[in-house]
């Protein structure tokens, strides 16, 4: 049996010990001045006005006034936990990433689960995608796998993301509806952008109302790239599989729980960890040699497609255990900053246009959300290995950099780091050639085949749930033309589905089938059949 080095798993915990604090001793101001009365402001006489010179009152109130920071523009509501990841065997044939190459290493992690559309105070059990974001605090820097619980996404190109999110979020004039997919703007976007169809099939299935974060799958969604120490690349799709199995609520339960316990998923995660019933997930990979890039009947760079497991099996590579609740929600769960561009040597990107957009967006939004360029110094975001560079100053700077130089190249010494050696991150050397053009390849144009595959993979009762969900959500649209357009798109997925949905929402059922491509039953997709066990 492999002997693991548990000090690796504890590296983040030990680092946090340096900043953990308990309120003890006598009350002081932020300046450390002792205070003996925090109930009465300083006034003129016993019934007179309050004095501006009451520095304790002003500080106490100012600090309170500024307690809130902007919530995340998406995925605002979340719950998180610490734990560790440990590989089963070395993956060094495909990647030089240390945390995937040594079964003796336990890497500390922080995972944040989230809903997407609702605000920070919204209910947990809404119909929505769930985020499944993991920060691995590796000895080679932080690696973030910022995934979701559904293996595909709504859009192919990140430039559509602001439009998509504006359509999903509450309408701007009255901020209604909050965290529900039942409104005209979402369905208007869906009808006009048929690439959303595959994801919408998953969304209307029980996958979008998970019973627990402990019983939820996770997916990296994009095709990423592993790179080994010879510089050879392999395409990879990441999967998290919950050891407890994948389980969902049914819609009636989900709605009732929203009212009775809006913290249902958050509480379940916290209680399970507090009681020692640690959630576990297995990490799996689908590997595709570079030479097979064009072998599939969809484009590997298209995030609206999954890679069927009947074509490429998922290989289990390691296990993650979540075994520690955070000490402070704001300091840790709220201030953690995930970013798809946080990669370590051995993991690289592909030209998936959704991924490329994300690689810009996360850092950009965090500069605002977390108040400036030094948010990586917030304890939960700090790597466990040493950080050393010429980045300086900026609001929120916590470090006292010593030395009289902060530039490169530099012959004077004085505190500047040297360039790294063989362990440095090196980008995969991919040949790229082409004209500048705003057009997506024809290989991205089939928006229906995998939506059909998904529907074909469902059991009868699961299909009934999908039909009911479409009727419930789409049936709330006030604009009849919006409903009709979605039904027309559904008719390209499955004629029977379109007829059933149409007849429940006052739309004329399509007379003939429009389906052009017809789906094999994929074992990968049929796993969705377990979604609501
Ligand atoms: C959060 C942008 C697609 C998963 C966020 C945030 C932004 C964002 C701005 C808030 C980050 C923060 O304030 O810290 C985008 C853009 C996308 C995109 C521009 C497409 C171009 C996706 C996809 C996935 C995903 C495809 C899943 C594979 C997440 C998760 C979070 C998140 C899990 C929450 C992270 C956390 O828990 O803090 N996204 N996103 N996003 N996104 Fe995306």
Boltz pocket constraint, residues with backbone or C-beta under 6 A from the ligand:
constraints:
  - pocket:
      binder: B
      contacts: [[A, 71], [A, 72], [A, 73], [A, 74], [A, 75], [A, 78], [A, 112], [A, 113], [A, 114], [A, 130], [A, 131], [A, 132], [A, 133], [A, 146], [A, 147], [A, 148], [A, 150], [A, 153], [A, 157], [A, 158], [A, 159], [A, 161], [A, 219], [A, 220], [A, 221], [A, 222], [A, 303], [A, 333], [A, 336], [A, 337], [A, 338], [A, 353], [A, 354], [A, 355], [A, 357], [A, 358], [A, 361], [A, 362], [A, 365], [A, 366], [A, 369]]
      max_distance: 6.0
